[in-house]
């Protein structure tokens, strides 16, 4: 864990993501609504995103996104593009130690499809699932099938080993009716857009790649979808139900 990480004083909600920006487009609304209600929120970022730009810049962008959310950033310093290249047991043990020390009510991470099949995302979700203790509510964040299936198709052709090979197109995405929690982004839409915009190094203008297209950002800012993968079922359809 990096030297800038806080002492493990405990958090109510912990988001665990592979790269700076994953927290912004996937679960920022849920996390900021919890923070607004007084929850202590941490965002654990496995890598500094050096595979997608200057790591110093990307660290600053994550800090700004976390400031908007009201969360504490925690960096693990794992290699971008190599989350699954190390010792799986060691990776899981590092996450387990954090989560045991913090004893959160809920842990949030991407779904088993990794959003669009990114190997770092898929591997981290597996590690998080193995690291969570019994009784901890584990939420997976999903996207409607039309949001990322085109990305999966393109990256499968051009990115090769960056995409998990065992995922089929039908594995990508989730219909809202299948979600355990649908978070309406409207009350915090401007702030969620600001979180995404904080990652300016990942904008289409900066990267030449149409990841944060206007249509996709609009989808991110409509609602957030979650399933409860482990732990207690949600008591209500409120985002704050993850805290109870």
Secondary structure, DSSP 4 states (H G I P E B T S, - for coil): --TTSPP----SEEEEESSTTHHHHHHHHHHHHHHHTT--EEEEEEE--GGGS-HHHHHHHHHHHHHHHT-EEEEEEEPTT-TTSS-HHHHHHHHHHHHHHH--SEEEEE-TTHHHHBHHHHHHHHHHHHHPPTT-EEEEEE--HHHHHHHHHHHHHHTGGGB-TT--GGGS---GGG-SEEEE-GGGHHHHHHHHHH-GGGSHHHHSS-SS-HHHHHHHTTEEEEEEEESSPPSSSSGGGGG-
